[in-house]
Amino acid sequence: MEPVKIIYFSDILCVWAYVAQRRVDELKRQYGDEIEIETRFCSIFGDTATKIGEGWADRGGYEGFNRHLGAVAKQFPDLELNPRLWLEARPATSLSIHVFLKAVEIADPSWLDNAALGLRHAFFREGRDIAQWDVQCDIAHALGYDRDPIVRAVHSGAAFARVAADYQEAERLSVQGSPSFVLNEGRQKLYGNVGYLVLDANVKELLRAPKGDQASWC
């Protein structure tokens, strides 16, 4: 039987995608080779000055967004969030982060997931501005990754092309938010703060009835 394919879209700066990481890890642990998770990116924080600075202006701007993240953290006591998020380091965009991660993927696909997790930890736990190239390279170096092929993938434009492809695919599949899980060739879409049991039920159903012409109860 072919593995169940899950296309996982997220924006690196999205706190709900950070929350979802544990659920993604549990899916991998639980199902192993029975599933195939394809990591892709979507643009939610492409322009953070507009999204937070202006979009949250009537709710306190960056300070209000920081309070919102504090409320999220209270829902998940084991979630490590830096209390100064967006008050000090304010990444200008997630685009540069996604370009860097696509360059990492081009250099070696096996590096991608750890690099994404390393960047998320650097922002959400440590409060670092991960939109900056030097910070990205520091994290890659700490993970033991060779910088040269990453730089080549950025300078050649190949990493930008992959980000464009991800964003276009997100639009084609009508991805509505971050994180989003797309299953069953686009027939099943789950996005936002989706509990693990919901993800698990969808995967179980597709393993039970993998043919696309059979209706799913999920």
LONUBA-209922 format. One line per 10 residues: number of its first residue (from 0); their letters; for each residue z, y, x of N, C-alpha, C, O. Coordinates in pm, 1 decimal. Last residue first. Example, Ala and Ser with C-alpha at 12.3 -4.5 7.8 and 13.67 -1.06 7.14 Angstrom:
BEGIN
1> sa> 708.0:-225.0:1285.0:714.0:-106.0:1367.0:787.0:3.0:1290.0:803.9:113.8:1340.9 ~ 780.0:-569.0:1319.0:780.0:-450.0:1230.0:780.0:-330.0:1320.0:846.5:-331.9:1423.6
# end
This chain:
BEGIN
217> cwsaqdgkpa> 756.4:1126.5:-1464.2:837.9:1230.1:-1399.2:785.3:1368.2:-1431.0:841.3:1467.7:-1385.0 ~ 593.7:936.7:-1561.7:699.7:980.4:-1652.3:781.3:1094.5:-1592.8:865.3:1153.1:-1661.0 ~ 242.2:960.4:-1508.6:377.7:951.3:-1453.9:477.5:1002.6:-1556.6:450.8:1098.4:-1629.1 ~ -42.6:762.5:-1592.0:46.5:875.2:-1617.8:182.4:852.3:-1557.6:232.7:739.9:-1555.0 ~ -294.6:660.2:-1373.8:-180.1:621.3:-1453.5:-87.1:740.5:-1470.9:-56.8:811.0:-1374.6 ~ -490.5:730.5:-1202.0:-527.3:730.7:-1343.1:-413.5:684.0:-1432.4:-431.9:669.4:-1553.3 ~ -395.1:706.1:-938.7:-402.3:840.9:-997.8:-434.9:841.5:-1145.1:-410.5:942.3:-1211.3 ~ -166.1:452.9:-863.2:-303.1:489.6:-900.5:-303.2:622.0:-976.7:-222.1:644.9:-1066.4 ~ 103.0:381.0:-816.5:34.1:470.0:-722.5:-103.7:516.7:-765.0:-154.9:612.8:-707.6 ~ 373.5:325.7:-949.4:240.6:335.3:-1012.0:154.6:429.1:-929.3:134.9:544.6:-967.3
207> rllekvnadl> 584.0:312.4:-763.5:572.5:211.8:-869.9:431.8:207.9:-927.9:377.1:100.5:-952.6 ~ 544.8:534.0:-609.5:545.0:403.5:-543.3:529.5:290.8:-645.2:469.5:187.2:-616.3 ~ 573.0:724.9:-805.5:443.0:709.5:-740.7:434.4:579.1:-662.1:326.6:520.8:-650.2 ~ 842.4:690.4:-868.9:741.3:668.8:-971.7:603.1:647.8:-910.2:525.7:563.9:-956.3 ~ 967.4:762.5:-626.7:982.6:626.3:-680.4:873.4:594.8:-782.3:818.0:484.9:-782.1 ~ 899.2:1035.4:-614.8:848.4:942.8:-513.6:856.3:799.0:-565.3:761.5:722.3:-549.0 ~ 1041.2:1130.8:-837.1:895.7:1145.5:-830.7:834.5:1049.8:-729.9:730.1:989.8:-755.8 ~ 1304.8:1071.2:-764.8:1247.7:1011.9:-885.7:1095.8:1019.5:-884.1:1028.6:925.0:-925.4 ~ 1339.7:1231.8:-534.9:1348.0:1086.7:-524.4:1282.0:1018.7:-644.6:1211.0:919.5:-628.1 ~ 1330.4:1487.6:-645.8:1230.1:1445.3:-547.3:1223.6:1293.6:-539.8:1115.5:1234.7:-538.6
197> vlygvngylk> 1562.1:1464.9:-803.1:1432.5:1493.2:-866.2:1318.8:1451.3:-772.7:1222.7:1387.3:-815.5 ~ 1758.7:1425.9:-612.4:1733.2:1319.2:-709.4:1601.7:1339.9:-783.4:1536.6:1242.9:-822.2 ~ 1767.5:1669.9:-472.6:1713.7:1550.8:-408.2:1678.9:1442.1:-509.5:1578.4:1373.0:-493.0 ~ 1658.9:1958.2:-662.9:1757.4:1862.7:-615.5:1693.5:1737.2:-558.5:1580.2:1702.7:-591.8 ~ 1492.7:2249.1:-574.4:1476.8:2119.2:-640.1:1577.1:2020.5:-579.8:1579.5:2001.6:-458.2 ~ 1456.7:2549.2:-572.9:1577.6:2473.5:-541.2:1577.7:2341.3:-617.1:1653.5:2323.7:-712.5 ~ 1098.1:2549.7:-543.0:1226.7:2615.6:-553.9:1341.4:2522.9:-515.6:1324.7:2430.3:-436.2 ~ 889.5:2307.2:-710.6:914.3:2418.2:-618.9:1049.5:2482.3:-646.2:1106.3:2471.1:-754.8 ~ 657.4:2051.1:-744.9:798.9:2085.9:-757.2:825.6:2200.9:-661.1:789.0:2193.9:-543.8 ~ 389.5:1902.5:-904.3:433.8:2011.9:-817.0:578.4:2045.0:-848.3:616.1:2064.2:-963.9
187> qrgenlvfsp> 142.2:1666.6:-947.0:285.9:1691.1:-958.1:326.2:1797.1:-855.7:300.1:1783.1:-736.2 ~ -127.7:1671.7:-887.7:-87.7:1657.2:-1028.2:60.0:1689.6:-1050.0:98.9:1734.6:-1157.7 ~ -203.6:1675.2:-623.0:-188.6:1803.3:-691.4:-142.8:1794.0:-835.0:-120.9:1896.6:-899.3 ~ -198.8:1407.4:-549.7:-323.3:1483.6:-540.3:-318.6:1612.0:-622.6:-417.8:1651.6:-683.8 ~ 77.4:1343.6:-566.1:-19.6:1284.4:-658.2:-146.5:1368.8:-668.0:-195.5:1398.1:-777.0 ~ 253.2:1654.2:-493.0:233.4:1509.2:-488.8:119.8:1469.4:-581.2:72.3:1548.5:-662.7 ~ 402.4:1912.4:-324.1:284.2:1877.6:-402.3:256.4:1729.4:-382.4:238.1:1683.5:-269.6 ~ 669.6:2122.0:-320.1:630.4:1984.9:-289.9:514.8:1948.2:-382.5:528.4:1952.7:-504.8 ~ 774.2:2426.1:-179.9:698.1:2357.1:-283.7:657.2:2220.2:-232.9:615.6:2204.5:-118.1 ~ 1055.7:2651.5:-125.3:963.4:2544.9:-85.9:890.2:2488.2:-206.5:936.3:2499.8:-320.1
177> sgqvslreae> 839.9:2897.9:-242.7:885.8:2824.5:-124.6:1029.2:2780.0:-148.3:1114.3:2860.3:-186.6 ~ 584.9:2904.2:-503.3:700.5:2951.8:-428.5:730.4:2864.4:-309.5:657.4:2770.1:-278.7 ~ 353.5:2809.8:-618.3:420.3:2924.7:-678.8:538.9:2978.0:-599.8:587.6:3087.4:-628.2 ~ 32.5:2700.0:-556.1:170.8:2694.1:-508.9:240.7:2822.7:-550.3:192.7:2932.2:-520.8 ~ -228.4:2633.1:-638.3:-142.6:2717.5:-722.3:4.8:2701.1:-686.2:90.6:2689.8:-773.7 ~ -399.4:2515.6:-468.0:-309.7:2425.8:-539.6:-212.4:2500.9:-630.6:-124.9:2440.3:-692.4 ~ -520.2:2740.3:-358.7:-601.6:2644.5:-434.8:-514.8:2553.7:-520.5:-552.1:2518.8:-632.5 ~ -304.1:2856.1:-221.5:-365.1:2926.3:-335.1:-444.8:2829.7:-422.2:-438.1:2836.1:-544.9 ~ -263.1:2663.9:-26.5:-154.2:2698.1:-117.6:-207.8:2768.7:-241.5:-162.0:2743.5:-353.0 ~ -507.0:2681.7:103.2:-473.5:2558.8:32.4:-358.9:2582.3:-65.7:-358.3:2526.6:-175.5
167> qydaavrafa> -482.8:2935.9:215.7:-589.2:2910.3:118.0:-560.8:2785.1:37.0:-586.6:2781.2:-83.3 ~ -271.3:2889.7:390.1:-255.4:2987.9:282.8:-360.8:2967.0:173.8:-331.5:2978.8:54.8 ~ -388.4:2696.8:561.4:-267.6:2665.9:483.6:-253.4:2760.4:365.1:-226.8:2717.0:253.1 ~ -599.8:2845.2:670.7:-629.3:2724.6:592.4:-509.5:2686.0:505.9:-526.4:2647.0:390.4 ~ -456.5:3040.2:810.2:-544.8:3080.2:700.8:-575.7:2961.9:611.0:-577.9:2975.6:488.7 ~ -338.0:2872.9:999.4:-253.7:2943.3:903.3:-337.8:2986.7:783.0:-295.6:2972.0:668.4 ~ -567.9:2794.6:1137.4:-487.9:2694.2:1065.2:-393.5:2758.3:964.5:-371.5:2703.9:856.3 ~ -651.3:3035.8:1247.5:-738.0:2965.9:1153.0:-659.5:2862.5:1072.4:-682.8:2845.7:952.7 ~ -444.5:3089.4:1423.6:-465.3:3178.7:1309.5:-550.4:3109.8:1202.8:-524.9:3123.7:1083.2 ~ -490.9:2886.7:1608.5:-366.1:2885.4:1530.7:-377.6:2975.2:1408.0:-326.8:2941.7:1301.0
157> agshvarvip> -737.3:2963.8:1719.2:-727.0:2837.9:1644.4:-601.7:2833.9:1557.7:-605.5:2783.2:1445.5 ~ -753.9:3181.1:1882.8:-768.6:3204.6:1739.6:-749.5:3080.2:1655.6:-745.8:3088.8:1532.8 ~ -696.3:3163.6:2147.7:-828.9:3119.3:2104.5:-856.8:3151.1:1957.8:-972.0:3147.9:1914.3 ~ -430.8:3239.5:2162.6:-533.1:3328.5:2216.3:-673.8:3289.5:2171.7:-760.9:3375.7:2159.6 ~ -300.3:3014.1:2046.7:-289.5:3147.1:1986.6:-405.3:3234.6:2031.8:-471.2:3297.5:1949.1 ~ -368.6:2808.4:2217.5:-400.6:2793.9:2075.1:-390.3:2927.0:2001.7:-463.0:2950.6:1905.3 ~ -264.3:2902.5:2459.0:-409.9:2886.8:2444.4:-448.9:2878.9:2296.6:-550.0:2935.9:2255.5 ~ 11.6:2889.5:2405.8:-51.8:3019.0:2430.1:-203.3:3008.8:2409.4:-263.5:3097.4:2348.7 ~ 35.8:2612.1:2391.5:71.0:2694.3:2275.4:3.8:2830.5:2287.6:-54.1:2880.8:2191.3 ~ -27.0:2526.3:2646.9:-118.0:2492.0:2536.7:-88.1:2569.5:2408.9:-177.4:2590.3:2326.7
147> drdyglahai> 200.8:2660.9:2788.6:59.6:2690.8:2813.6:-33.3:2649.9:2699.4:-113.7:2732.7:2656.8 ~ 462.4:2568.7:2735.3:415.4:2692.7:2673.1:264.7:2709.4:2682.9:204.9:2767.7:2592.5 ~ 586.4:2258.6:2651.5:501.9:2330.1:2746.3:441.5:2452.8:2678.1:376.5:2440.6:2574.3 ~ 920.7:2218.4:2536.3:777.3:2218.0:2510.8:702.7:2304.1:2613.1:751.4:2409.2:2655.0 ~ 1197.2:2201.8:2525.5:1127.3:2127.8:2630.5:977.2:2124.6:2614.4:911.0:2038.1:2671.7 ~ 1342.2:2358.3:2363.4:1308.9:2226.2:2311.2:1232.5:2141.0:2412.8:1206.4:2023.1:2389.1 ~ 1347.9:2588.8:2510.2:1474.0:2516.4:2492.1:1450.5:2375.6:2438.7:1529.0:2284.5:2465.2 ~ 1081.0:2667.7:2475.2:1127.8:2626.9:2608.3:1256.4:2544.9:2597.2:1272.4:2444.0:2665.9 ~ 1086.3:2738.5:2206.5:998.8:2629.3:2250.6:1043.3:2576.5:2387.0:1043.2:2455.8:2410.9 ~ 1263.9:2952.6:2224.9:1301.2:2835.4:2145.9:1216.0:2715.6:2186.7:1266.9:2604.3:2200.0
137> dcqvdwqaid> 1118.2:3132.7:2381.5:1250.1:3086.8:2426.9:1290.1:2958.3:2354.9:1343.7:2866.2:2416.4 ~ 899.9:3180.2:2214.2:879.5:3107.7:2340.6:1011.4:3056.2:2396.6:1015.8:2947.0:2453.5 ~ 1028.1:3324.6:2011.3:958.5:3199.6:1981.1:941.3:3114.7:2107.4:965.1:2994.0:2106.8 ~ 1110.0:3547.7:2155.4:1210.4:3460.4:2094.5:1147.8:3325.0:2062.9:1210.0:3221.3:2086.1 ~ 862.4:3659.3:2223.1:953.8:3615.5:2329.5:1060.5:3520.8:2275.7:1097.4:3424.4:2342.7 ~ 751.9:3722.3:1966.1:689.8:3622.2:2053.1:787.3:3569.3:2159.0:794.2:3448.6:2182.1 ~ 944.7:3761.8:1673.7:906.0:3811.5:1805.8:859.7:3697.4:1896.0:920.9:3590.7:1900.7 ~ 1044.3:3651.6:1450.5:905.8:3699.4:1441.8:855.0:3744.7:1578.2:734.7:3764.0:1596.2 ~ 1308.5:3595.8:1482.8:1213.8:3491.2:1522.8:1068.4:3530.5:1499.5:978.3:3451.0:1526.1 ~ 1571.3:3747.0:1573.6:1444.3:3792.0:1515.6:1333.8:3697.8:1561.1:1272.9:3718.4:1666.1
127> rgerffahrl> 1869.6:3560.9:1492.9:1771.2:3612.6:1589.1:1642.6:3651.5:1517.3:1609.3:3595.4:1412.8 ~ 2091.9:3442.4:1367.1:2052.4:3578.9:1333.3:1953.6:3641.2:1430.3:1953.8:3763.0:1448.3 ~ 2181.9:3185.6:1387.8:2209.7:3275.1:1500.0:2170.8:3419.7:1472.6:2211.5:3509.9:1545.8 ~ 2113.6:3062.3:1142.4:2245.1:3041.4:1203.3:2280.2:3150.5:1303.6:2392.2:3201.5:1305.3 ~ 1858.5:3160.8:1073.2:1963.1:3151.5:971.6:2102.8:3131.1:1030.9:2200.8:3178.9:973.8 ~ 1714.1:3170.1:1327.6:1725.3:3282.4:1235.1:1848.6:3270.6:1146.6:1933.4:3359.9:1145.1 ~ 1755.1:2927.8:1455.7:1768.3:3051.4:1533.1:1782.6:3172.0:1441.3:1855.3:3266.0:1473.3 ~ 1694.5:2745.9:1253.1:1832.2:2756.8:1302.5:1853.3:2888.5:1376.9:1957.2:2952.8:1362.4 ~ 1416.0:2793.2:1236.9:1503.1:2818.1:1121.3:1649.0:2833.3:1165.0:1718.6:2923.6:1118.8 ~ 1337.1:2711.5:1492.4:1319.6:2851.0:1452.5:1407.9:2885.2:1332.7:1467.4:2992.8:1327.5
117> glaandlwsp> 1400.8:2437.7:1478.5:1460.9:2522.5:1580.8:1451.0:2670.5:1546.8:1545.2:2746.3:1569.5 ~ 1233.2:2355.3:1271.7:1377.7:2348.9:1253.0:1449.2:2438.4:1354.9:1546.1:2506.5:1321.4 ~ 985.8:2392.4:1398.0:1016.9:2464.4:1274.0:1166.7:2467.9:1249.3:1221.3:2571.1:1210.5 ~ 1014.5:2213.2:1610.0:997.4:2355.5:1638.6:1030.1:2438.8:1515.1:1094.3:2543.3:1525.5 ~ 1030.1:1970.9:1474.2:1145.6:2016.4:1552.6:1136.7:2165.0:1585.0:1238.1:2234.9:1587.5 ~ 772.3:1966.0:1359.3:891.0:1966.9:1274.6:1014.5:2014.5:1350.3:1095.0:2090.4:1296.1 ~ 587.3:1975.9:1590.8:591.5:2074.7:1483.0:725.0:2078.7:1409.1:785.1:2185.5:1397.7 ~ 546.3:1788.7:1787.6:642.4:1895.4:1815.0:673.4:1979.7:1691.6:775.6:2048.2:1688.3 ~ 342.8:1621.0:1719.2:478.4:1565.6:1711.7:586.0:1671.8:1737.1:703.9:1647.7:1711.1 ~ 107.5:1762.6:1775.0:156.5:1752.3:1636.3:299.6:1701.6:1624.2:369.8:1735.7:1529.0
107> daievaklfv> 69.4:1982.6:2023.8:117.0:1845.7:2005.8:174.7:1833.9:1864.5:280.8:1890.0:1837.1 ~ -94.4:2211.4:1997.6:-57.1:2162.7:2131.0:-13.0:2017.4:2125.0:-52.0:1937.0:2209.6 ~ -103.8:2240.9:1722.0:-227.8:2214.8:1794.8:-197.4:2156.9:1932.5:-265.4:2065.3:1978.8 ~ 166.9:2296.6:1673.2:105.3:2177.9:1613.2:-24.0:2140.3:1684.9:-51.2:2022.2:1706.5 ~ 190.6:2540.5:1806.5:270.1:2426.0:1850.8:207.5:2296.9:1799.4:196.4:2199.1:1873.3 ~ 24.7:2687.7:1641.8:-12.1:2671.0:1782.1:63.9:2553.6:1843.0:8.4:2476.7:1921.4 ~ 175.4:2681.4:1414.3:45.0:2614.8:1412.0:-7.7:2595.3:1554.2:-76.6:2497.3:1582.7 ~ 389.3:2836.1:1503.2:411.9:2695.0:1470.6:280.7:2618.1:1461.4:276.0:2500.5:1497.6 ~ 266.1:3087.2:1537.0:326.3:3018.5:1651.2:342.4:2869.6:1622.6:312.5:2786.2:1708.2 ~ 195.1:3138.2:1270.3:91.0:3126.6:1373.5:145.6:3051.3:1494.4:79.4:2962.3:1547.8
97> hislstapra> 450.4:3154.9:1157.4:361.1:3047.2:1115.5:247.5:3026.9:1215.3:207.6:2913.7:1242.4 ~ 536.5:3386.6:1284.9:610.1:3261.4:1303.8:521.7:3142.9:1267.7:518.7:3042.7:1339.1 ~ 365.1:3579.1:1191.5:363.6:3550.5:1335.3:435.6:3418.7:1365.3:400.0:3347.9:1459.5 ~ 437.4:3571.0:914.3:303.1:3533.7:960.5:302.1:3497.5:1108.1:244.3:3395.7:1146.3 ~ 673.5:3672.1:837.6:673.6:3528.3:868.7:538.4:3485.1:924.9:525.8:3374.6:977.6 ~ 773.9:3991.1:968.8:681.9:3905.0:895.9:706.2:3758.8:931.0:753.3:3726.6:1040.1 ~ 980.3:4122.7:1092.7:883.0:4201.5:1017.3:795.6:4115.1:927.7:748.7:4160.3:823.3 ~ 1319.7:4032.0:1090.6:1182.8:3991.3:1121.5:1083.1:4066.0:1032.6:1100.4:4071.5:910.8 ~ 1577.4:4195.7:1176.4:1496.1:4198.5:1055.8:1353.1:4161.0:1091.4:1272.2:4249.3:1119.8 ~ 1906.2:4182.7:1287.1:1770.3:4135.7:1312.5:1694.0:4130.0:1180.0:1739.2:4068.1:1083.8
87> elwlrpnlel> 2097.3:4315.5:1076.3:2069.6:4349.5:1215.6:1926.5:4308.2:1249.7:1835.1:4390.4:1241.9 ~ 2076.6:4232.0:818.1:2144.4:4358.4:843.4:2118.3:4406.9:985.3:2117.4:4527.3:1010.6 ~ 1961.1:3984.1:802.2:1882.1:4097.9:754.8:1952.4:4232.6:772.0:1893.4:4336.8:743.3 ~ 2274.1:3831.2:836.5:2131.0:3814.5:812.1:2070.1:3937.3:745.6:2121.5:3987.5:645.6 ~ 2538.1:3819.9:908.6:2467.8:3946.3:931.4:2317.3:3935.6:906.7:2241.2:4021.6:951.0 ~ 2643.3:3565.4:881.2:2683.8:3666.9:782.7:2610.4:3799.7:796.6:2618.4:3884.0:707.3 ~ 2426.4:3292.5:904.6:2485.5:3403.3:978.3:2521.2:3514.7:879.1:2435.8:3554.5:799.8 ~ 2500.1:2989.8:748.1:2424.4:3114.1:742.5:2498.6:3222.1:819.4:2618.9:3241.0:801.4 ~ 2500.9:2659.0:705.9:2540.0:2757.4:807.0:2447.8:2878.7:800.0:2331.8:2871.8:840.6 ~ 2626.3:2476.1:440.7:2510.3:2550.2:489.7:2556.5:2658.4:586.0:2641.7:2740.3:551.6
77> dpfqkavagl> 2835.9:2356.7:319.6:2802.2:2306.8:453.5:2680.3:2376.8:512.5:2635.4:2341.7:621.6 ~ 2851.3:2477.9:67.3:2955.4:2505.6:167.4:2920.7:2459.1:308.3:2970.1:2515.3:406.0 ~ 2647.5:2612.4:-127.5:2629.7:2501.2:-34.1:2726.9:2521.6:82.4:2688.6:2576.9:185.5 ~ 2711.6:2832.7:-268.6:2670.5:2715.7:-345.9:2661.7:2590.9:-259.3:2667.4:2478.5:-309.2 ~ 2753.5:3020.7:-72.6:2870.6:2970.9:-145.0:2838.4:2847.5:-228.3:2926.8:2766.4:-255.9 ~ 2493.7:3084.6:1.5:2576.0:3005.9:93.8:2697.9:2947.3:23.8:2741.2:2836.8:56.7 ~ 2418.2:3247.7:-210.7:2352.4:3118.5:-191.7:2439.7:3028.3:-105.6:2457.6:2910.3:-135.9 ~ 2576.9:3468.6:-155.9:2599.1:3394.0:-279.7:2534.7:3255.8:-272.7:2590.4:3158.3:-323.1 ~ 2459.3:3551.8:81.3:2598.8:3508.9:82.4:2632.9:3428.6:-41.9:2708.7:3331.9:-35.0 ~ 2213.2:3629.6:-14.7:2219.8:3512.8:72.6:2362.8:3460.2:83.3:2384.9:3339.4:93.0
67> hrnfgeyggr> 2298.9:3857.6:-155.7:2234.1:3746.1:-227.2:2240.7:3618.2:-143.3:2270.6:3510.9:-195.7 ~ 2381.2:4016.7:53.4:2481.2:3968.1:-41.5:2427.1:3850.2:-122.5:2499.8:3755.8:-153.5 ~ 2128.8:4066.3:167.3:2231.1:3995.8:245.3:2340.3:3940.3:153.7:2387.0:3828.3:174.5 ~ 2019.0:4216.1:-34.0:1960.4:4085.4:-4.4:2057.7:4000.9:77.7:2067.1:3879.6:59.5 ~ 2178.6:4443.5:-16.6:2181.4:4362.5:-137.4:2124.6:4223.8:-115.2:2174.8:4125.6:-169.9 ~ 2099.8:4532.2:235.7:2240.4:4496.9:212.6:2253.6:4409.6:88.1:2330.3:4313.3:87.0 ~ 1831.3:4589.2:193.7:1867.6:4481.4:285.2:2012.5:4436.9:265.7:2043.9:4318.4:277.7 ~ 1873.8:4704.2:-140.5:1789.0:4687.1:-23.6:1831.5:4568.5:62.9:1863.6:4461.3:11.7 ~ 2014.3:4727.9:-378.0:2086.8:4748.9:-253.0:2006.0:4726.9:-127.2:2061.5:4730.0:-17.3 ~ 1852.1:4704.9:-588.6:1961.7:4608.1:-580.6:2034.2:4616.6:-447.1:2106.2:4524.7:-408.0
57> dawgegikta> 1640.1:4867.6:-570.9:1731.8:4894.6:-681.2:1849.5:4797.3:-685.1:1935.4:4805.5:-772.9 ~ 1509.9:4752.1:-348.8:1563.9:4888.2:-339.4:1665.4:4917.8:-448.9:1765.5:4985.0:-424.2 ~ 1381.1:4515.9:-308.4:1523.7:4508.6:-341.8:1589.0:4646.2:-342.7:1711.6:4656.0:-337.8 ~ 1126.9:4597.8:-241.0:1144.7:4509.3:-355.9:1289.3:4497.1:-401.8:1316.5:4471.2:-519.0 ~ 1166.9:4748.3:-4.9:1123.8:4813.1:-128.0:1154.7:4727.3:-250.7:1202.9:4778.0:-352.0 ~ 1290.0:4558.8:170.7:1322.9:4701.0:176.9:1287.2:4775.5:49.5:1366.0:4856.3:0.3 ~ 1165.3:4312.2:85.8:1310.4:4333.8:81.3:1343.4:4483.4:75.1:1415.3:4528.6:-14.0 ~ 882.8:4344.1:76.0:950.7:4246.6:-9.2:1099.8:4277.3:-24.4:1154.2:4269.4:-134.6 ~ 826.2:4544.7:267.0:791.4:4564.6:126.8:872.6:4472.7:36.3:925.0:4515.6:-66.5 ~ 929.4:4427.9:494.8:970.0:4564.5:461.6:940.1:4595.1:315.4:1017.9:4662.6:248.0
47> tdgfiscfrt> 801.4:4181.6:511.5:941.5:4185.2:468.9:989.3:4325.6:435.0:1080.8:4341.2:354.2 ~ 532.2:4036.1:442.3:563.6:4176.7:470.5:706.2:4200.2:423.0:728.6:4234.8:307.0 ~ 550.4:3763.3:402.1:445.1:3815.5:489.5:468.8:3959.9:530.7:430.5:4001.3:640.2 ~ 720.5:3581.7:274.7:777.0:3692.4:351.5:673.7:3748.7:448.8:705.7:3778.1:564.0 ~ 543.8:3402.7:169.6:638.7:3466.2:78.8:697.0:3591.2:144.6:719.8:3692.8:78.9 ~ 283.2:3202.0:223.0:328.2:3336.9:255.8:414.2:3394.8:144.4:363.9:3431.3:38.2 ~ 324.4:2866.3:347.2:277.3:2961.5:248.7:339.5:3096.9:279.4:437.5:3105.3:353.4 ~ 236.2:2577.6:544.7:308.1:2703.1:523.6:242.4:2787.9:415.1:121.2:2781.9:394.1 ~ 307.8:2223.8:571.6:217.3:2338.4:565.1:299.0:2462.0:529.5:415.1:2452.5:489.7 ~ 337.7:1891.9:663.7:402.2:2022.9:670.3:298.4:2133.7:671.4:212.2:2138.7:759.0
37> eieiedgyqr> 327.7:1607.2:482.7:239.3:1698.5:556.1:299.4:1838.2:549.6:310.7:1896.2:441.6 ~ 473.9:1300.5:486.5:498.5:1441.1:454.5:412.7:1528.2:545.4:423.8:1523.5:667.9 ~ 438.0:1000.2:345.2:377.9:1080.9:451.1:393.5:1226.9:410.4:334.1:1271.8:312.4 ~ 627.2:699.4:283.6:581.5:833.5:248.8:520.0:900.4:371.2:546.6:862.0:485.1 ~ 689.0:462.0:394.9:637.2:459.2:257.5:588.7:596.2:211.1:517.6:607.1:111.2 ~ 809.3:481.2:639.0:662.8:473.3:637.6:604.1:467.7:496.9:482.0:468.5:481.1 ~ 1094.1:625.6:497.7:1023.9:589.2:621.1:873.7:592.3:607.0:816.5:693.9:567.5 ~ 1276.5:665.5:291.1:1148.9:599.2:262.2:1065.7:564.7:386.4:975.3:481.6:378.3 ~ 1514.5:778.7:389.2:1518.4:680.4:282.7:1389.2:598.6:273.3:1392.7:477.7:250.3 ~ 1436.9:962.5:584.0:1529.0:854.3:617.9:1521.7:741.5:515.9:1522.7:623.8:551.7
27> kledvrrqav> 1271.6:1132.3:437.4:1217.7:1060.6:552.5:1305.9:941.9:588.9:1256.0:833.9:620.6 ~ 1458.6:1227.1:250.5:1339.1:1154.5:205.2:1280.8:1071.3:319.5:1245.2:954.9:301.0 ~ 1632.3:1359.3:425.1:1679.4:1241.5:353.7:1563.4:1160.3:298.2:1568.6:1037.3:298.5 ~ 1473.0:1572.8:511.1:1521.2:1475.7:609.3:1566.6:1346.1:541.3:1542.9:1236.8:592.7 ~ 1447.4:1705.9:266.5:1328.6:1652.7:332.9:1369.0:1545.1:433.6:1306.8:1439.1:440.5 ~ 1711.2:1779.9:232.2:1649.0:1690.0:134.9:1522.3:1627.3:191.7:1493.8:1509.9:167.7 ~ 1750.2:1954.4:442.4:1831.1:1832.1:438.0:1770.5:1730.6:340.8:1777.3:1610.0:364.2 ~ 1575.0:2161.3:370.7:1549.1:2080.9:489.9:1626.0:1949.6:487.4:1573.0:1845.3:525.8 ~ 1643.4:2323.4:159.4:1567.8:2201.0:129.4:1550.6:2109.9:249.8:1515.2:1993.1:233.9 ~ 1758.9:2544.5:280.4:1843.0:2454.2:201.2:1774.2:2319.7:182.9:1838.2:2214.8:190.0
17> yawvclidsf> 1524.2:2652.4:381.1:1629.6:2611.7:474.3:1725.3:2515.4:405.4:1767.9:2416.2:464.7 ~ 1400.1:2714.7:145.9:1337.6:2614.0:231.4:1436.9:2563.9:335.8:1434.0:2447.0:374.2 ~ 1571.2:2912.0:63.5:1566.1:2789.3:-16.0:1495.4:2678.2:59.1:1525.9:2560.5:39.5 ~ 1523.1:3117.1:245.7:1651.6:3047.2:251.7:1648.3:2917.1:172.8:1715.4:2821.0:210.4 ~ 1233.3:3169.7:428.9:1287.3:3146.7:294.7:1415.4:3065.1:301.5:1416.1:2955.4:357.3 ~ 1101.4:3192.3:665.2:1209.0:3287.5:641.0:1275.0:3269.5:504.3:1363.7:3346.9:468.2 ~ 896.9:3001.9:652.2:1006.6:2981.2:746.6:1125.6:3073.8:718.7:1239.6:3036.6:746.4 ~ 791.2:2881.1:350.4:790.7:2999.8:435.8:914.9:2989.4:522.9:1025.5:2970.3:472.3 ~ 620.4:2571.6:278.0:739.1:2657.2:285.8:707.2:2781.0:367.0:609.8:2785.3:442.1 ~ 501.7:2270.6:136.3:476.5:2410.2:169.5:608.4:2485.9:178.1:697.4:2466.6:95.2
7> yiikvpem> 413.7:1952.8:185.4:535.0:2034.5:179.2:504.4:2174.8:229.6:483.9:2196.2:349.1 ~ 265.7:1698.9:24.1:233.1:1821.6:97.4:350.1:1916.9:76.6:380.8:1956.2:-36.0 ~ 299.1:1361.3:48.3:368.3:1480.7:-1.1:325.5:1598.8:85.6:346.8:1598.1:206.8 ~ 171.4:1049.9:-34.2:150.4:1172.8:42.7:220.0:1289.2:-27.2:201.4:1311.8:-146.8 ~ 290.7:730.1:3.5:284.8:843.6:-88.6:273.9:970.8:-5.1:356.2:996.1:82.9 ~ 85.7:503.7:196.7:207.2:582.6:174.3:183.9:692.0:70.7:71.9:740.0:52.9 ~ -84.4:221.8:51.6:-87.6:347.2:125.4:40.0:427.0:98.4:96.2:418.8:-10.8 ~ 0.0:-119.9:83.8:0.0:0.0:0.0:0.0:125.4:87.7:74.6:134.3:185.2
# end
